[in-house]
Amino acid sequence: MKTSWLLSLVELALLARQASCTDYPLLPHDPETTSDCADWFNNEDNRPCEWVRGYFKATPEEFSRWNPSVGLDCTPWYNWNSYCVITWTKINETMTTTTTTTTTSATSTAPTLGPSPTAWTDMGCYVEDPAQPLLDVNFSPNGDPSLSIPKCWQACYRRFWAYAGVQNGNQCWCGSYVGGEWAANQTDCNAPCTGNPSTFCGGPGLIQIFRAEENVPPVPTTTAAAASTASPATTPASGAKRDSGAAKNLGMF
């Protein structure tokens, strides 16, 4: 169950990258669209409704619930409009189901990257290179009026990117690697985040970058018959080891 869900979400993430998807609508849209929308498809190429629903694996009932102006029969439908193609509720419900399945399975030992904001490591302030972007995709090129660092983390996490970056106070970048260098003055990433002015989100031409880390399951403890005689101060086995490397992002495979 877990494997099939991961594959379907990876496929959806890859499709979203290839399609014109953003965290917020770039085109006219129905004001009654669900406020829980996680990804918007900006229909710039006159894609039909059935194609969009199938492409993003949304049922007619889901799609109409997220986009109340569109009926189950896909009417009315407009080119040059933005439509919601997945919600946070659906993402979180699927994650919860997967976590439960992983926890109850006796054979599942593979580490999974959790959505917790604490699973990110601050890599520092980087200088933007006009010839080569530091990260792959800017998901808020026109600026996000409610950007926060955790919001950018989550946007990159659910798309299976290993790195997240914030720039100029209102832009969120995601990528599979970092293609640049540190800023000479690390304190220059001092533009207040539009969604949380008490924190900084990079600066003009500067990106504060974070790396997703693996959430490694606890090392199982083996109970031996002689354990009852061991001293409380006994040092754990030297073989117990935690991998501190960056997460291998599913979207990179």
N, C-alpha and C positions, 0 to 999 in steps of 0.2 A: 504493500500500500504506500509506504514511504517512497520507494523508488519510483513508482509510477507518478506520484505527485511531483517529486523533484524534477523529473523529466518534463512533465507538462509545464511546470513553472519556468524551467530553463527555456523551453521552446517559446513560451509567452514573452519572456524577457528579450530573447533574440528577435522575435517578431516586432516587439515594441521599438527596438533600436532601429530596425529597418524601416518601420512605418513612421509617420509624422506624429509622434506622441510626446507629450509634455506633462509636467505636474499640474498645469493650469491651462485653461482654454486660450488659444491664440486667435480664435475666430468667433463670430457670433454664436451664441448658444442659448438654450432654453434656461431662463432663470430658475425654473423649477427642477433643474437637474439636481440629483442628490448631492448634498453637501459633503458626503462621505467619499467622494470620488478620489481615487488614487492616481489614475492615468486618464488623460484626455487624448482622443484621436482627432487631429485637425484635418478634416476632409478637404484637402486642397486639390485632389486629383479625381474628383467625381466618382469615388468608390461607392458602389451600391450598398444598401443597408445589410443585405444578406451576406455580402462579402465581409463586411466589417465584423458582424456577429460571429461568423465562422472563423475568421482570421484570429480573433481574440478569444475564441472558445467561450463565448457568452451565450446562454440560452435565450430564446425570445422573451421569456418571462423576466429574466434578470435584466436584459437590455432595456425593456420597457419600464421596469421598475426604476432603473437608474436614470433613464431618459424618458420622463412621462409624456413628452410630446410625440414620441414614436410608438405606434401601436404594434401589436403582435404581428400584424401583417406588413410591418415595415413602412407604414404610411402615417403621416407625411414624412418625406425624406428630402434633405436639401444638401446640395454641394456648397462648399465654402462655409461650413458650420463645424463646430467642435462637439464631440459626443463623448460621454463617459464610457470607458471600456472595461474598467475593473474598479472595485471599491476597497477601502481599507477593511471593511467588515468581512468581505470574502477572503481577503489575504489572511487576516488574523484567524478566521475560523479554520482555514486550511492549515495554517501553522500550528494551531492548537491540536487539531486532529493528528498531525504528523508527530508532534511532540509526545502525545499520549501513546501513539503506536510505538515510537522508539523506546519509551520508558518501559512499556510492558513486554517488549520483545526480548527474549533471553539471548537471541543470537545477534542483536544489533549492537555493534561496538564502535562504529565509525563516528568520529566527532562531527558535530554540525555547528555552523556559525549561528549564534543566537542573535535576536534583534535588539538586545540590550545596548543602550548607548555606551555602557562601560566596556564594550568589546572593541573599542577603537583607541588607537595610540596616536598621539599628536606627533607628527614628523617635523613640524616647523613651518616657517614662512619661506615660500619659494618665489623666485622672480619669473614672471611670465616671459616666454620667448616667442616673439611674433612669428618666427619661422617654424616653430614646432611647439604645439600646445603641450602644456605640462600634463594634462589629463585628457581623456578621449572625448568626452561629451559635456557640453554646457546645457543643463536642463532648465535654466532660467535666463536665457540670453537677453530678455527684455527686462529683467529684474523681478525679484519676488518681494512684494511688500511685506511679507510675513516670514522672511527667512530666519531660521535659527540653525545652529550647528547640529542639534539632534535631528531636525527635520531633514537636513541634507544627508546625514548619516543614513536615515531610514530610506530616503529616496534611492541612495546608491545600494544599500543592502538588499532591497527587494528586487533590484535589477541585477543582482549578483556581481557587482563591481567590487574589487578589492580595495580601492582607494576613493576617498571623498575629499573634496576641497571647496572652500568658501572664498569668494572674492568680492571686493568692492562693497561689502556690506549686504549685497542683495543677489548674489549669484551662487549657484550650486553646480559644481563639476563632479563627474565620476570618471573613473578610469581603471585600467587593468595594470598600469605601471606609471611611474613618475618620470617624465622626460625633461628634467631641468635641474637647476641648482638652487641652493639656499640663497636667500637675500643676505647682503652684507650686514644689514641691521635687522635683526629678528623682530624688533619692536615696531617696525614699519607696518606690520599687519595689524593696523589699529582702527579700521573702519567699523563702527558699531553695527551689529546685525539689525536689520530692519524689524525682525520679529522679536528681538531681545537685545535692546541697546546696552545692556549691562555686560554683554560679551562682544568680542571682536570677530568679524568675518572677513579676514584678509584686508586688502586695500587696493588702490588703483594700480593695476599691473602686478599685483601680488596675490598669491593664493596660499592660504593656510591649509595644509594637507594632513589628512588622517588616514591611518592604515587599519583595515579590519583584521582582527586577530582571531585565531581559532579558539572556540570554547571546547577545551579538551575534557572528556568525561573523567571523573575521579578514578585513580588507579585502584582496582579491586584489591581488597585486603584478604589474605589467605589466613584462615584460623587453623593453627596447629595444636595438637594435643599438649605440646610442651609450652604453649604460649602463656599458660597460667602461672608458670614459674619465672617468666621473664621480668626483668626490672622495669619499672615505669619509665626510666630514663633511657631505655634501649634505643639506639639510633636506627631509623628506618633503613630498609635495604637500599644499598647504593644504586641498585638497578632501577628504582622508581624514578621516572624522568618525565618532565612536562615539556612538550614542544612549544617554544615561544615564537616560532616563525610565523610569517604572514599566512593568512588563510588562503588555501587554494580555491579560488572563486569558481563556482560552477559555470559561470558565463564565459570563462576563459577556455573551456575545453571544446 
